């Protein structure tokens, strides 16, 4: 697959890029700079001036933020075909989050100038962008609801359910979260200590709500879903 074919395939997952013409898509591809990041490498720092829109060609990244007490909070995980940085393209402000590669990743960088030229000046693209921003606000609302749960078990279950909705697959093994999550990742997402998260994960395994597959992936069993708060 050549680089344009790869770019076109990735762009199919981004509704506001699917609105532009074939010629504009080729021009957009030529304007996009592809960079490689190793696992654990920071792509963008919180409060750093953000002059680019970012497209994930391969790999996965985590979106984090540091709270007032200095603790890292995991806000979301993004994969191939996802993107970030669109807010800075719209309001011109610095990055609100830190983006770190969870595995070796290739990221496309599109400058604000070209984002404005191809996206902001296209009415159809703007409408799609507005829909997507609304969707992200709904995700924020779901996260706030999760953090409102008073007990840590409910927050971990809610976190696992969120990751299953986004990265879940069903095969002969059952319902799997197709993402390698550490106890620290879950703790940061559910706003608790790693020790507490580890204790709860152990309890959920003992209760057979979840299992570890190949010491990498989490399987969610039927009784897990019975205990997830609506």
KAQUIFEN-V95092 format. One record per residue. N is the residue number from 1. RES is the residue in one letter. SS is DSSP state (~ for helix, > for strand, _ for the rest). OMEGA is omega in whole degrees, -180 to 180 (999 if undefined). Layout:
n: {N N}
res: {RES RES}
ss: {SS SS}
omega: {OMEGA OMEGA}
This chain:
n: {1 2 3 4 5 6 7 8 9 10 11 12 13 14 15 16 17 18 19 20 21 22 23 24 25 26 27 28 29 30 31 32 33 34 35 36 37 38 39 40 41 42 43 44 45 46 47 48 49 50 51 52 53 54 55 56 57 58 59 60 61 62 63 64 65 66 67 68 69 70 71 72 73 74 75 76 77 78 79 80 81 82 83 84 85 86 87 88 89 90 91 92 93 94 95 96 97 98 99 100 101 102 103 104 105 106 107 108 109 110 111 112 113 114 115 116 117 118 119 120 121 122 123 124 125 126 127 128 129 130 131 132 133 134 135 136 137 138 139 140 141 142 143 144 145 146 147 148 149 150 151 152 153 154 155 156 157 158 159 160 161 162 163 164 165 166 167 168 169 170 171 172 173 174 175 176 177 178 179 180 181 182 183 184 185 186 187 188 189 190 191 192 193 194 195 196 197 198 199 200 201 202 203 204 205 206 207 208 209 210 211 212 213 214 215 216 217 218 219 220 221 222 223 224 225 226 227 228 229 230}
res: {X X X X X X X X X X X X X X X X X X X X X X X X X X X X X X X X X X X X X X X X X X X X X X X X X X X X X X X X X X X X X X X X X X X X X X X X X X X X X X X X X X X X X X X X X X X X X X X X X X X X X X X X X X X X X X X X X X X X X X X X X X X X X X X X X X X X X X X X X X X X X X X X X X X X X X X X X X X X X X X X X X X X X X X X X X X X X X X X X X X X X X X X X X X X X X X X X X X X X X X X X X X X X X X X X X X X X X X X X X X X X X X X X X X X X X}
ss: {_ _ ~ ~ ~ ~ ~ ~ ~ ~ ~ _ _ _ _ _ _ _ _ _ _ ~ ~ ~ ~ ~ ~ ~ ~ ~ ~ _ > > > > > _ _ _ _ > > > _ _ _ _ _ _ _ > > > > > > > _ > > > > > > > _ _ _ _ _ > > > > > > > > _ _ _ > > _ ~ ~ ~ ~ ~ ~ _ _ _ _ _ _ > > > > _ _ _ > > > > > > > ~ ~ ~ ~ ~ ~ ~ ~ ~ _ _ ~ ~ ~ ~ ~ ~ ~ ~ ~ ~ ~ ~ ~ ~ ~ ~ ~ ~ ~ ~ ~ ~ ~ ~ ~ ~ _ _ _ ~ ~ ~ ~ ~ ~ ~ ~ ~ ~ ~ ~ ~ ~ ~ ~ > > > > _ _ > > > > _ _ _ _ _ ~ ~ ~ ~ ~ ~ ~ ~ _ _ _ ~ ~ ~ ~ ~ ~ ~ ~ ~ ~ ~ ~ ~ _ _ _ > > > > _ _ _ > > > > _ ~ ~ ~ ~ ~ ~ _ _ _}
omega: {178 -173 179 179 179 179 -179 -180 179 -177 179 -180 -178 -173 -176 170 -180 -178 -173 -177 179 179 179 178 177 179 179 177 180 -178 -177 179 -178 180 -179 179 177 175 180 -179 180 179 -178 180 174 -179 176 176 -175 -178 -176 168 -171 178 -179 177 179 177 178 178 175 -180 -174 178 178 -180 -174 -180 178 -179 177 176 175 -177 179 174 -179 -175 179 180 174 -174 174 180 -176 -180 179 177 -176 -174 177 -178 -179 -177 -179 -177 172 -179 -177 177 177 175 179 -171 172 -174 175 180 176 -176 178 -180 -179 176 179 -176 -172 -175 -173 -179 179 -174 179 179 -180 179 178 179 178 178 -178 177 176 179 180 176 178 177 177 178 178 179 179 177 178 -179 180 179 -175 -177 -175 179 -179 -180 178 178 180 179 179 180 177 -180 177 180 -176 -173 -175 171 179 176 -177 179 -177 -180 -171 168 -174 -178 179 -179 174 176 178 178 -179 179 -180 180 -177 176 177 179 178 180 179 179 180 179 -178 177 178 179 179 176 180 179 179 173 179 174 172 180 -180 180 -177 -171 -178 174 179 -178 -177 -178 175 -176 177 -176 178 179 180 999}
